[in-house]
Amino acid sequence: MQHTTTQDTLVGLFVASGIAGLFFLALHVSNLSSFSDQDSYVITARFENSGGLKVKSPVSAAGVKIGKVTSISFDTKTYESVVQMNIDAKYNTLPDDTTASIFTAGLLGEQYVNLEPGGSEEYLKPNGKIEITQSAIILEKAIGQFLFKSAEEKK
């Protein structure tokens, strides 16, 4: 009987560690693994259309994740989408003429903000604003323009 109790305990510990591993994997995949925003600074960019961009979407430069989107709001005066991003403090040398674009990871993937550094010798400061932006490409709008243009050419 002692042997079965030890074996049951080991199996229970193995299952519990497996469940804990799946929990941490789920947190990592859903971008919830970082609960605090320590050692980061905030920058803002305005887009005509933020598409399917979401809070906690990645912010990258040269394909490397350097931050995340913290809020998306609508400016009722300019009718633009205002995207606020937290950038890791170790990436504090982004030039102040950096451009921001919204891209899609893959054909049906999630959208993210890509930062393209400019050539200025001045750096973005905390609470800085990115002036040059490129909005998300809306697939339905692009297809509609293509169909409209091809119908116009047939006339």
TABEL-V673453 format. One record per residue. N is the residue number from 1. RES is the residue in three letters. PSI is psi in radians with two decimals (none if undefined). BURIAL is I if it has 9 or more other ideal C-beta (glycine too) atoms within 8 Angstrom, else O. Layout:
N|RES|PSI|BURIAL ; N|RES|PSI|BURIAL
This chain:
1|MET|-0.60|O ; 2|GLN|-0.71|O ; 3|HIS|-0.72|O ; 4|THR|-0.68|O ; 5|THR|-0.76|O ; 6|THR|-0.76|O ; 7|GLN|-0.73|O ; 8|ASP|-0.69|O ; 9|THR|-0.78|O ; 10|LEU|-0.72|O ; 11|VAL|-0.72|O ; 12|GLY|-0.76|O ; 13|LEU|-0.68|O ; 14|PHE|-0.78|O ; 15|VAL|-0.73|O ; 16|ALA|-0.72|O ; 17|SER|-0.60|O ; 18|GLY|-0.74|O ; 19|ILE|-0.75|O ; 20|ALA|-0.72|O ; 21|GLY|-0.73|O ; 22|LEU|-0.64|O ; 23|PHE|-0.84|O ; 24|PHE|-0.61|I ; 25|LEU|-0.74|O ; 26|ALA|-0.71|O ; 27|LEU|-0.73|I ; 28|HIS|-0.77|O ; 29|VAL|-0.63|O ; 30|SER|0.18|O ; 31|ASN|0.45|I ; 32|LEU|0.10|O ; 33|SER|-0.41|O ; 34|SER|1.86|O ; 35|PHE|-0.36|O ; 36|SER|2.79|O ; 37|ASP|0.97|O ; 38|GLN|2.59|O ; 39|ASP|0.95|O ; 40|SER|2.87|I ; 41|TYR|2.77|I ; 42|VAL|2.37|I ; 43|ILE|2.78|I ; 44|THR|2.53|I ; 45|ALA|2.59|I ; 46|ARG|2.32|I ; 47|PHE|2.56|I ; 48|GLU|-0.63|O ; 49|ASN|2.14|O ; 50|SER|0.02|I ; 51|GLY|-2.31|I ; 52|GLY|0.37|O ; 53|LEU|2.46|I ; 54|LYS|2.77|I ; 55|VAL|2.44|O ; 56|LYS|0.10|O ; 57|SER|2.59|I ; 58|PRO|2.65|I ; 59|VAL|2.21|I ; 60|SER|2.79|I ; 61|ALA|2.22|I ; 62|ALA|0.58|O ; 63|GLY|0.06|O ; 64|VAL|2.27|O ; 65|LYS|2.13|O ; 66|ILE|-0.03|I ; 67|GLY|-2.88|I ; 68|LYS|2.74|I ; 69|VAL|2.27|I ; 70|THR|-0.45|I ; 71|SER|2.63|O ; 72|ILE|2.16|I ; 73|SER|2.95|O ; 74|PHE|2.20|O ; 75|ASP|1.99|I ; 76|THR|-0.22|O ; 77|LYS|-0.75|O ; 78|THR|-0.13|O ; 79|TYR|0.73|O ; 80|GLU|2.79|I ; 81|SER|2.23|I ; 82|VAL|2.02|I ; 83|VAL|2.14|I ; 84|GLN|2.34|I ; 85|MET|2.48|I ; 86|ASN|2.18|I ; 87|ILE|2.33|I ; 88|ASP|2.42|I ; 89|ALA|-0.48|O ; 90|LYS|-0.21|O ; 91|TYR|0.93|I ; 92|ASN|0.28|O ; 93|THR|0.58|O ; 94|LEU|2.20|I ; 95|PRO|2.66|I ; 96|ASP|-0.10|I ; 97|ASP|0.46|I ; 98|THR|2.50|I ; 99|THR|2.62|I ; 100|ALA|2.31|I ; 101|SER|2.62|I ; 102|ILE|2.10|I ; 103|PHE|2.91|I ; 104|THR|2.31|I ; 105|ALA|1.81|O ; 106|GLY|-3.09|O ; 107|LEU|-0.77|O ; 108|LEU|0.33|O ; 109|GLY|3.12|O ; 110|GLU|2.74|O ; 111|GLN|2.66|I ; 112|TYR|2.87|I ; 113|VAL|2.23|I ; 114|ASN|2.23|I ; 115|LEU|2.28|I ; 116|GLU|1.89|I ; 117|PRO|2.50|O ; 118|GLY|-2.75|I ; 119|GLY|0.10|O ; 120|SER|2.65|O ; 121|GLU|-0.10|O ; 122|GLU|2.51|O ; 123|TYR|2.69|O ; 124|LEU|2.33|I ; 125|LYS|2.83|O ; 126|PRO|2.43|O ; 127|ASN|0.37|O ; 128|GLY|2.90|I ; 129|LYS|2.38|O ; 130|ILE|2.12|I ; 131|GLU|-0.61|O ; 132|ILE|2.04|I ; 133|THR|2.75|I ; 134|GLN|2.13|O ; 135|SER|2.94|I ; 136|ALA|2.53|I ; 137|ILE|2.11|O ; 138|ILE|2.03|O ; 139|LEU|-0.76|O ; 140|GLU|-0.68|O ; 141|LYS|-0.72|O ; 142|ALA|-0.73|I ; 143|ILE|-0.73|O ; 144|GLY|-0.73|O ; 145|GLN|-0.69|O ; 146|PHE|-0.81|O ; 147|LEU|-0.71|O ; 148|PHE|-0.73|O ; 149|LYS|-0.74|O ; 150|SER|-0.58|O ; 151|ALA|-0.62|O ; 152|GLU|-0.66|O ; 153|GLU|-0.50|O ; 154|LYS|-0.38|O ; 155|LYS|none|O
